Amino acid sequence: MLGEQAVNGSEKKRYDVIIVGASFAGLAVAAQLRNKRVLVLDRKPIGTGQTSACGTPLHTLQALGLDDAVLQVHERIVVHTPGRDFVYPLAEPFCTFDYFTLCQRLWQRADADFVQGAALEVQSGSVRTTQGVFHSAMTVDASGWRAALARHLQPDMVRRDRLNFGLETSVSHPDYDLHFGYDPRLFSKMDVSWAFPAGESNRVGLASYSGDSHLADKLDALLADLDLQPNEMHGGFLPHSLREPIVGDVFLVGDAAGQCLGLTGEGIRPALYFGTYLGGLLCQVLESDLTLAQARDSYRKQVAERKVGYEWLCRAQRVLPRLPLPLVRAAMAVVSQPIVLKYVLARYMQAFQMSEAVQVIPSGLK
């Protein structure tokens, strides 16, 4: 699929970089390592296994030249609560996109080998998988919330109390705005719903801030209330707090590093940002422009600079749903004031400017 270069697990080829995980973060790393010896490993074929609503700021995809994956552009968010709706015009438009197309575009840039299989453990200079043992100078864990490699080095790093859970389906219901819903009368106080229009379809889902993974009946009830018919459901856990970006000798990126944002559940922009940045650093190491130690320090610094923002969103996620509904609405009303909204959106958006990540890539490889 997608022109993957399959590799026999028994081969003894040594790689510059092994990347475990072939979704947003892993493919973003691989895309910056053109003309290097790179192996990408995933349990599923590239471009399959979508678990995300696939929404992100439009500029994020434009900055990476991925805007041909865009399905629909959205100029505002509407939040529905019992008795009152709040409309938030966006300073920067968001978009919904096609997962398969985006993965394909990143993969076409990567010029890497691909093995379909599961990573089992990492050892000094090698990764043991269900398809054999592969050797590399550097290893990246982009395997999602499970952190398949890093958790073997640090078994307690994947904590269930730091995971949200989301479940989604696609329905035939075109619309214009991005919608979120909060109604503790119908669901748990820790549940929030969404509807992300994507052309002729609409991605409708339900998330639990408490990590409750038994959402199918609730989602069915939500769809029935909207008089919509569900299709196949997909979903998964979402980390809502940062983890260490490097464990042992392994770089972590995307959900494996807990880089999904709390409260909003936005993980694609951080995954593409940190994946692009990390890929640029590793490329500089291979070009002898940086030492491996310098690359580690730079990556840790990039993550640390955003730690305060992550912590604020985690606090908001813990506190807001536990407030009485009138106070929740009061907080939303304050944010809806133009001067406040402008400030909040500016702070929220400035943390992951793709132009900063792209600057790390050696100029000859951009």
LINNORDA-V605477 format. One record per run of one state. SS is the DSSP state (@ for helix, = for strand, . for the rest). FROM is the first residue (numbers start at 0). LEN is the number of residues. If there is no record, write none. Layout:
ss=SS from=FROM len=LEN
ss=SS from=FROM len=LEN
This chain:
ss=. from=0 len=4
ss== from=4 len=2
ss=. from=6 len=7
ss== from=13 len=7
ss=. from=20 len=3
ss=@ from=23 len=8
ss=. from=31 len=6
ss== from=37 len=5
ss=. from=42 len=12
ss== from=54 len=3
ss=@ from=57 len=6
ss=. from=63 len=3
ss=@ from=66 len=3
ss== from=69 len=12
ss=. from=81 len=2
ss== from=83 len=14
ss=. from=97 len=1
ss=@ from=98 len=12
ss=. from=110 len=2
ss== from=112 len=4
ss=. from=116 len=2
ss== from=118 len=5
ss=. from=123 len=2
ss== from=125 len=4
ss=. from=129 len=2
ss== from=131 len=10
ss=. from=141 len=8
ss=@ from=149 len=4
ss=. from=153 len=1
ss=@ from=154 len=3
ss=. from=157 len=2
ss=@ from=159 len=3
ss== from=162 len=9
ss=. from=171 len=6
ss== from=177 len=5
ss=. from=182 len=8
ss== from=190 len=8
ss=. from=198 len=2
ss== from=200 len=8
ss=. from=208 len=7
ss=@ from=215 len=10
ss=. from=225 len=7
ss== from=232 len=7
ss=. from=239 len=6
ss== from=245 len=2
ss=. from=247 len=2
ss== from=249 len=3
ss=. from=252 len=1
ss=@ from=253 len=4
ss=. from=257 len=10
ss=@ from=267 len=19
ss=. from=286 len=5
ss=@ from=291 len=13
ss=. from=304 len=2
ss=@ from=306 len=14
ss=. from=320 len=4
ss=@ from=324 len=11
ss=. from=335 len=2
ss=@ from=337 len=15
ss=. from=352 len=1
ss=@ from=353 len=5
ss=. from=358 len=4
ss=@ from=362 len=3
ss=. from=365 len=1
